[in-house]
Amino acid sequence: MAVFVYQQTASPFLVALLTMLRLLPMSLFGAFLGAAADWLERHLALIVMVLAQLTTSLVLLLLAYADRLEVWHLAVASFLNGIGWTADNPVRRVMIGEAVGVEAMGTASSGPTTRAGCWARPLAAFFSPGLGWSASSL
């Protein structure tokens, strides 16, 4: 997303703005969605969030395929996916706690089960020759 925005606008500010639009829902809705995680049907909520983010991605894919993708589409998608990400965090944490119990919560909430752990896969692919990008392709 960032590469497309920069290629279209040559503006580092707009690249940063898209990141901020993804994080903005955490500030605006984080407390409310965190409280809602206690009374939502968690499995259904998680499925709805994943499907909503999938839908956003498919719309962007279709727009790109039709050569109609614009920066504002990415801005709206970033904000909408940010809402999904904000709702996903508390719901997923409660589900992990229910699955493993209080004693194992620390171990279960670290590593690949967290959003923080999601950086490891792309980073590993970037530096693994033959599996993805490589530093020599830069």
N, C-alpha and C positions, 0 to 999 in steps of 0.2 A: 504494500500500500504506500509506504513512504517513498519508494523509488518512483512509482507512478506519479505521485503528487509532485515530487521534485522535478521530474522530467517535464511535467505539464506546466509548472509554474515557476521553476527555478527559485523557489522561496523556501528557505529553511524554516521561516516562521510558520508557514502553512503546514509543513511536515510536523512541527512541534504542536501546532493547534489540533491536528487530528489525534495525536496522542492524548492531549488534554481533554478532547471530547470523549475519548474512551474512559478516562478517569473521572470526569465530571459527575456521572451518575453515582459514584461511590460517595461523594460529598453531599449530593442532593438527596439521595434516596437510601443510603446505606443503613441508617438507623431504623428506618421504617421497614425495609426489607429484612433486616436482621430480626426485628420483632415478629414480622410475619412468618418467618421460618419456623417459629414455634407452633403455629396453628395451621400451617398449610399441610396438605397431603404431599409429603416430600417427594415420593417417587413420581407422582404426576407432575409436580412443579419442576423437577429436574428434567423430565421428558419434554415438557412444554418449553423450557428454556433452551434446551439443546435443539429442538425443532425450530424455534424462533431464530436462533443463530444460524442454523442450516439454511433456513429460508432466506435470510439476509445474504448469506454467501452465494446462494444460487441466483438471487436477483443480480448481484454484482457480476457473477459469471456470465449471465445472459446479456447484461449490458455491455460487458467487455467483448463478448463474442459478436455482438451486433455493432461494435465500434461506437457505442453511445455512452460509454462510461465517462463521467465527469467528476471533478473533485468534490462537488457538493454531494454526489451520491455516496462517496466514501465518508464524508463528514457525517451524514445521516446514519450510515451503517455503523460507523465508529460509536456514535452515541447510543444507538439501539443495542449494539453488542456490549457496550459498557453497562447498560441496564441489566442485560443477561448475566454478565460477569459479576455484577454487584449482588444479584439475587442468588447466583450459583454458590458463592462463597459460604454464606451461613447455612444454606440448605445442605450442601455437601458436608460441611463440618458436623452438623447434627447427625447426618446419616452415618458418617464414619464413627462417631461416638456410639451410636446405637448398635453398629455392627461389631465393634471390637471391645466395647466397655470402657469405663473410665481409666482403668489401669494401663491400657495399651494405647490410649488416645495420643500421647506424645509421639510415639513411634509411628503410629498409623497416619498421623497428620504431617509427617515430614517426608521428604523425598518426592517420588513421582506422583504421589496422590495430591500434591498441592500445586497451586499455580506457580509458585516459586520453583518447583521442580520441572516445570514445562520448558525452561530455558535449556536444560541439559540435552534434550534430544536434538534440537536444531544445531546447537553448538557442536555436538558430537558429529552430526552429519556434515557440518561445514568443514571440519578438520579431518574427516575420514575419506581418504582417496577411494574413489569408486562407489561410494555410498551416497554421495550428494555433491555439494560444492566442495571445492578445495581452495586452499589459500592461493594456489598458483593460478586460479581462474580469475583472480581479482585484477 
